[in-house]
């Protein structure tokens, strides 16, 4: 029984590790997509404001 201890320990942790990696990949991609979408939207908004002769939108983070 003791000879199977480490093998059993590895196999019991394997699903948790795999799900953690999948969760990390999915969340990283969701955050990247959101960041890119916000950047594209702000660029589009800046172009439209420039076309209409409006001043640039103030940056609230500054």
C-alpha positions as CSV (number, residue, x, y, z in Angstrom):
1,X,0.0,0.0,0.0
2,X,2.8,2.5,0.8
3,X,4.3,2.0,-2.6
4,X,1.2,3.4,-4.2
5,X,1.0,6.4,-1.9
6,X,2.8,8.9,-4.1
7,X,1.1,7.6,-7.3
8,X,-2.3,8.0,-5.5
9,X,-1.3,11.5,-4.3
10,X,-0.3,12.6,-7.8
11,X,-3.5,11.2,-9.4
12,X,-5.7,12.9,-6.8
13,X,-4.1,16.3,-7.4
14,X,-4.0,16.0,-11.2
15,X,-7.7,17.0,-11.9
16,X,-7.4,20.0,-9.6
17,X,-4.3,21.2,-11.3
18,X,-5.7,20.7,-14.8
19,X,-8.9,22.6,-13.9
20,X,-6.8,25.4,-12.3
21,X,-4.8,25.7,-15.5
22,X,-7.9,25.8,-17.7
23,X,-9.5,28.4,-15.4
24,X,-6.4,30.5,-15.6
25,X,-6.3,30.4,-19.4
26,X,-10.0,31.2,-19.8
27,X,-9.8,34.1,-17.3
28,X,-6.6,35.5,-18.9
29,X,-8.3,35.4,-22.3
30,X,-11.5,37.1,-21.1
31,X,-9.5,39.9,-19.5
32,X,-7.4,40.4,-22.6
33,X,-10.5,40.5,-24.8
34,X,-12.1,43.1,-22.5
35,X,-9.0,45.2,-22.5
36,X,-8.6,45.2,-26.3
37,X,-12.3,45.9,-26.8
38,X,-12.1,48.9,-24.4
39,X,-9.1,50.2,-26.2
40,X,-10.7,49.8,-29.6
41,X,-13.9,51.5,-28.4
42,X,-12.0,54.5,-26.9
43,X,-10.0,54.9,-30.2
44,X,-13.3,54.8,-32.2
45,X,-14.8,57.4,-29.8
46,X,-11.8,59.6,-30.1
47,X,-12.0,59.5,-33.9
48,X,-15.7,60.4,-33.8
49,X,-15.2,63.2,-31.4
50,X,-12.4,64.6,-33.7
51,X,-14.7,64.4,-36.7
52,X,-17.3,66.4,-34.9
53,X,-14.8,69.0,-33.6
54,X,-15.3,68.1,-30.0
55,X,-12.5,68.3,-27.5
56,X,-10.9,65.0,-26.4
57,X,-12.6,63.2,-23.7
58,X,-10.9,63.9,-20.3
59,X,-9.0,61.0,-18.8
60,X,-10.5,60.2,-15.4
61,X,-7.4,58.1,-14.3
62,X,-5.0,61.1,-14.6
